[in-house]
Each structure stands twice: as C-alpha cells, then as structure tokens.
C-alpha cells in the first residue's frame, strides 16, 4: 500500500496529493538513442523535484544506488531539462585511473576568467558539474582518493592551486556538484569530509512489476510501427525475459565466485535484451511474428550466455 512518502503537500490546493498526479505520461520519441529513453515514475518524479530544489538553492546532491537502478539516466534527464539561461551542465565519469589533475583540467576548461584570480561563468549562470561513479578512483597507500580530495578542497575553500605555478591559487565560483555512486563497487564509500557537503538520496532497486511496466511501454511503442499482430507481443516478450532473469539469479549454478566473478546479473541484462529487440525493423518482420520470437531467443542467449 501507499505510505507517507507517496504524498506531498500541495500549497495550491491546501491538501495532500499523490505523487502520481505529477508523473508525466511517457511519450516515445521518433528517433532517440536507446540509452537515452526515459520513462517517468512516482519515484523518479519525487527525486527530480528534490534535484530541482537543490539546484535552485545551490546545494550539492549525491544519488546512491546499485547498478541498473537508473541513477545516471535520471540525473542526465534532469540536467537536459534545465533552463539554459540559468544553468549549464557538464559530466565526468570517474574510473580507477582518474586523478586530481584530470578533474582539475576538465573543470577549468568549463569556466572562464572573471577578474584577477577568480574564475566562473558569465552573468548569473551556474555550472552543475555531474560526477558519475564518484567512488571509483584508485585508493592510494594512505587511503586517499586524489580526485575526491580535490572536490572536497574546492567545496571547502572555493579555491585550487595553479598546477603550473603552485604558489598561486585560483578561486572558482558558480560550480555546483551533483554526483552518483554504486555502493557495491569501487571503494564502496567516500571520504566523510566530502560526503558531509552532499544531500544523500537513495535509488532502490525497483519492484519487478514496475520494471515490467516500463519495458512493456518502451517495447510496445516500438512495435506500433509493425503489423497489428505484433502489437500484443510486447508484454509476453518482456515477461519471458523476466522469467529467464529470475530463474538465473535464483540458481546457485550462476552465483558469482572467485573464478566466475563475471556472473553479476542485474537489471541491465533485461535492458540489453529489450534493446536488442528494438533493433528490429518493420520491413524485415512483415507478416512473420515468429521471427521476432526467434530474435528474442537470440538476444536472450547473447546476453545471458
């Protein structure tokens, strides 16, 4: 059933309203990269509202969640809808090779000199700097991750050292950090001296019924371009993917081990199968619905084997 987090106080009506009343209907785009497809839900609508409040009030935000929960897609969708007259955004993906110099060079390329040693954006604009996989950088001998130490220093003091002239400082303004991390990878956690600057939001693994609904909507929208016989195939195909996924994840034979460490199945596997199905074209499947089933078998074998 619903709980208190499913409702919000609506000041225009002076009563409590359900978040689903603010969920926008999914409208499929004619041409869009599969990884950019975004289907709104109650939870994503809540999180986007909070992200908007943080951007408006210039407060850093950190979203944590396991692989496949949609952290990156949610933040990128939010950033793409920002008012370009007030905000610009940039993204950097951390990995084990990222160091403090790399992020400093990247960040400095996004700002311009305002006066003296102060750098920022023209006018009243704000740069939202999105760091994906925040906890991925290599942990050195002393337990330090230099990119994280750099971000912490910039938020704490608003300045960084000039790498070419270490006796000089650069004061950087108009930068707001949004971040995402997977607590099951990388260093698992980040330095608390940095984390204290962020509001921490959680992206839980969505329920199976919700995920099925999302992929059914996406695949059904794609199959509308096909013959009528294909229009009712979206739901059975998606349910079949989930049945395979559930069978594999519940079988100890496919549990990760020291040798088979790559046996890490999550919602991305389901997404890959659906992505493969969406590569189909009406011309090649006209009057042949059985071929779409063959494609489903091929994609399922490709992804899970």
ZAMARGU-4260 file (C-alpha; in steps of 0.2 Angstrom, whole numbers, plus 5000, padded with zeros to 4 digits):
<rodrens>
0) 5000/5000/5000 | 5004/5018/4999 | 5014/5027/5013 | 5018/5045/5018 | 5032/5047/5005
5) 5019/5044/4991 | 5011/5060/4995 | 5016/5079/4995 | 5008/5094/5002 | 5001/5104/4988
10) 5000/5123/4993 | 4989/5127/4978 | 4975/5115/4984 | 4980/5116/5003 | 4979/5097/5004
15) 4989/5081/5002 | 4991/5075/4984 | 4998/5059/4977 | 5015/5060/4968 | 5007/5050/4953
20) 4997/5066/4949 | 5013/5074/4944 | 5020/5060/4934 | 5021/5064/4916 | 5015/5052/4903
25) 5028/5043/4893 | 5029/5050/4875 | 5040/5039/4864 | 5052/5050/4853 | 5053/5046/4835
30) 5072/5045/4835 | 5082/5043/4851 | 5097/5033/4857 | 5090/5018/4867 | 5101/5023/4882
35) 5093/5040/4882 | 5075/5033/4883 | 5067/5039/4900 | 5051/5033/4907 | 5044/5044/4922
40) 5038/5036/4938 | 5032/5041/4955 | 5050/5038/4962 | 5059/5047/4948 | 5046/5062/4949
45) 5050/5064/4968 | 5069/5063/4965 | 5068/5076/4951 | 5058/5088/4962 | 5072/5086/4975
50) 5085/5089/4962 | 5076/5105/4956 | 5076/5111/4974 | 5094/5108/4976 | 5099/5116/4960
55) 5089/5131/4964 | 5096/5133/4982 | 5114/5128/4976 | 5115/5113/4987 | 5126/5098/4982
60) 5117/5081/4979 | 5123/5063/4979 | 5112/5049/4972 | 5117/5031/4978 | 5111/5015/4971
65) 5115/4998/4964 | 5119/4995/4946 | 5104/4997/4934 | 5093/5007/4946 | 5094/5022/4934
70) 5104/5034/4944 | 5114/5041/4929 | 5099/5041/4917 | 5088/5051/4930 | 5101/5064/4933
75) 5105/5066/4914 | 5087/5068/4910 | 5085/5082/4924 | 5101/5091/4918 | 5094/5091/4900
80) 5078/5100/4905 | 5087/5114/4915 | 5084/5132/4910 | 5099/5136/4898 | 5098/5154/4903
85) 5102/5150/4921 | 5112/5134/4921 | 5124/5124/4910 | 5130/5107/4914 | 5145/5096/4912
90) 5148/5077/4915 | 5164/5067/4920 | 5164/5049/4923 | 5177/5043/4937 | 5186/5027/4935
95) 5201/5019/4943 | 5213/5030/4933 | 5206/5047/4936 | 5217/5058/4946 | 5215/5076/4953
100) 5224/5084/4939 | 5212/5076/4926 | 5197/5083/4935 | 5205/5100/4938 | 5209/5102/4920
105) 5192/5096/4915 | 5184/5108/4927 | 5195/5123/4922 | 5190/5121/4904 | 5172/5124/4909
110) 5175/5141/4917 | 5182/5157/4912 | 5192/5171/4920 | 5181/5184/4928 | 5194/5195/4937
115) 5211/5193/4944 | 5212/5175/4951 | 5194/5172/4951 | 5186/5160/4938 | 5167/5157/4935
120) 5153/5158/4922 | 5147/5174/4914 | 5132/5183/4921 | 5122/5174/4934 | 5124/5157/4927
125) 5128/5141/4937 | 5138/5126/4931 | 5131/5110/4938 | 5145/5098/4937 | 5139/5080/4937
130) 5152/5067/4943 | 5147/5049/4939 | 5154/5034/4949 | 5161/5046/4962 | 5169/5031/4972
135) 5178/5023/4958 | 5195/5032/4959 | 5210/5022/4965 | 5214/5022/4984 | 5232/5025/4987
140) 5243/5019/5001 | 5237/5032/5013 | 5219/5028/5010 | 5216/5044/4999 | 5207/5046/4983
145) 5215/5062/4975 | 5200/5067/4964 | 5189/5066/4979 | 5201/5076/4989 | 5201/5089/4976
150) 5182/5091/4975 | 5182/5092/4994 | 5195/5106/4994 | 5186/5115/4981 | 5169/5114/4991
155) 5178/5119/5007 | 5189/5133/5002 | 5182/5138/4985 | 5200/5138/4978 | 5213/5126/4970
160) 5231/5128/4967 | 5238/5133/4950 | 5247/5117/4944 | 5259/5127/4933 | 5263/5140/4947
165) 5260/5131/4964 | 5262/5147/4974 | 5246/5154/4966 | 5228/5150/4969 | 5213/5150/4958
170) 5196/5155/4965 | 5182/5146/4956 | 5164/5151/4958 | 5147/5146/4951 | 5150/5127/4952
175) 5138/5115/4960 | 5142/5097/4961 | 5129/5083/4958 | 5136/5065/4959 | 5131/5047/4958
180) 5139/5031/4965 | 5136/5012/4967 | 5140/5007/4985 | 5144/4989/4979 | 5159/4994/4968
185) 5174/5005/4969 | 5179/5010/4986 | 5161/5007/4992 | 5161/5023/5002 | 5169/5040/5000
190) 5178/5052/5012 | 5165/5058/5025 | 5173/5075/5024 | 5167/5076/5007 | 5150/5067/5009
195) 5145/5079/5023 | 5143/5093/5009 | 5130/5082/5000 | 5112/5078/5002 | 5112/5059/5000
200) 5097/5051/4991 | 5094/5033/4988 | 5089/5024/4972 | 5082/5007/4977 | 5080/4993/4966
205) 5063/4995/4958 | 5050/4982/4960 | 5048/4969/4946 | 5030/4974/4942 | 5036/4992/4939
210) 5051/4987/4929 | 5040/4976/4918 | 5028/4990/4915 | 5042/5002/4910 | 5049/4990/4897
215) 5032/4985/4891 | 5029/5003/4887 | 5045/5005/4878 | 5044/4990/4868 | 5025/4992/4864
220) 5029/5010/4857 | 5042/5002/4846 | 5031/4988/4839 | 5017/5001/4835 | 5026/5003/4819
225) 5024/4985/4814 | 5009/4975/4808 | 4994/4973/4820 | 4999/4956/4825 | 5015/4962/4834
230) 5006/4975/4845 | 5001/4962/4858 | 5018/4954/4859 | 5027/4967/4870 | 5020/4961/4886
235) 5023/4942/4884 | 5041/4945/4877 | 5045/4956/4892 | 5038/4944/4905 | 5048/4930/4897
240) 5064/4940/4899 | 5060/4942/4917 | 5056/4924/4919 | 5073/4919/4912 | 5081/4933/4923
245) 5073/4926/4939 | 5077/4908/4935 | 5096/4913/4933 | 5098/4924/4948 | 5089/4911/4959
250) 5100/4897/4953 | 5116/4894/4963 | 5124/4887/4947 | 5125/4905/4941 | 5131/4913/4958
255) 5147/4924/4956 | 5163/4915/4963 | 5181/4918/4963 | 5183/4910/4946 | 5166/4916/4938
260) 5167/4933/4946 | 5158/4940/4930 | 5142/4932/4935 | 5134/4948/4940 | 5117/4949/4934
265) 5106/4964/4936 | 5093/4974/4928 | 5105/4979/4914 | 5104/4962/4907 | 5085/4964/4904
270) 5088/4981/4897 | 5101/4973/4884 | 5088/4960/4878 | 5075/4974/4876 | 5087/4985/4867
275) 5091/4970/4855 | 5073/4968/4851 | 5071/4986/4847 | 5084/4985/4833 | 5071/4975/4823
280) 5063/4984/4809 | 5045/4983/4801 | 5052/4978/4784 | 5061/4963/4790 | 5047/4956/4800
285) 5032/4960/4790 | 5020/4945/4792 | 5032/4935/4802 | 5029/4937/4820 | 5038/4920/4824
290) 5054/4929/4818 | 5053/4941/4832 | 5052/4927/4844 | 5067/4920/4836 | 5076/4937/4839
295) 5071/4936/4857 | 5079/4919/4859 | 5095/4925/4850 | 5096/4941/4861 | 5092/4931/4877
300) 5106/4919/4873 | 5118/4933/4868 | 5116/4942/4885 | 5114/4928/4897 | 5127/4916/4890
</rodrens>
